[in-house]
Amino acid sequence: MARTKRKILRLVPIILLVALATFVYMTLYNGETVVDKRLTSNVMQKLSSEILGNGGQFEITQEDMNAAIKLYFKEPISKGDIIVKEVNTKISDDEILIEAPFSYKNQNLLFSSKGKLSVSDGEITYDVDNFKIGKLLLPKKLVMTQISKKSNDQFYVKDNLIKIKTGVFPLAISSLEVEGNKIVGKVGFKGLNTSTENINNLSEKQIDNRLDELKQKIQNATSNMSVAQKIKANVILNKIDNVKGQSIERRKQALEYANDIVNKVTK
């Protein structure tokens, strides 16, 4: 068993990265990279619609997580005599449980890790309660040391916490927690917040300038949007174009409408 523990420790970073990175990708997906059509049409489109329609808020269920992981984890991971067959997650009691059934010399075993997810300074944090093989607790310090050896600029250990940086994604995650049997949080586009100043106090020229600035911001951000988000962006862009030359009141209404929609997503 001691030899088995040493060998499985080498695969722990991979197992956790598969689970946690899949979650991060699901949450901050930008719609441009299609890994699998089923993933895009089901889980990703569901999240895109939720984020767009609920002011950036989202919910991820246990079923969503495992459906996404299965599409990334299409083949078993093998290292010598150890074969990791799959990676699954369970969400309950405000924690997330990551499980990976594996075999060692035809003996079936189960690696698991339980902990809490949160976000701090734009980074996803996994606060580990324990690591186990079956019912046997693994020394937390030993496992964390092994994970540290596999750390990189995006996935690393600090202050006894496993962290994933999200700076490379076009969306910023502002809140995250496990509630019951689902993960809930809020995201928004980086650098797309719009002015909330009193529109009624703006001159006609200022209104036109604000509309042009907002149009440019949205156009610059469309490359990082999903299909559903692009549809909504086009609605705003068309509204801005349609009010050109119309009364100042109509232009004010268009600016107020566009600001409101954009800020609901980016707040």
Secondary structure as UniProt FT lines:
FT   HELIX           2..28
FT   HELIX           37..39
FT   HELIX           40..44
FT   HELIX           45..53
FT   TURN            54..56
FT   STRAND          57..61
FT   HELIX           62..72
FT   STRAND          77..79
FT   TURN            80..81
FT   STRAND          82..84
FT   STRAND          88..92
FT   TURN            93..94
FT   STRAND          95..104
FT   TURN            105..106
FT   STRAND          107..120
FT   TURN            121..122
FT   STRAND          123..133
FT   TURN            134..135
FT   STRAND          136..137
FT   HELIX           140..149
FT   STRAND          155..158
FT   TURN            159..160
FT   STRAND          161..165
FT   TURN            167..168
FT   STRAND          171..179
FT   TURN            180..181
FT   STRAND          182..189
FT   TURN            190..191
FT   HELIX           199..201
FT   HELIX           204..221
FT   HELIX           222..224
FT   HELIX           227..242
FT   TURN            243..245
FT   HELIX           248..266
//
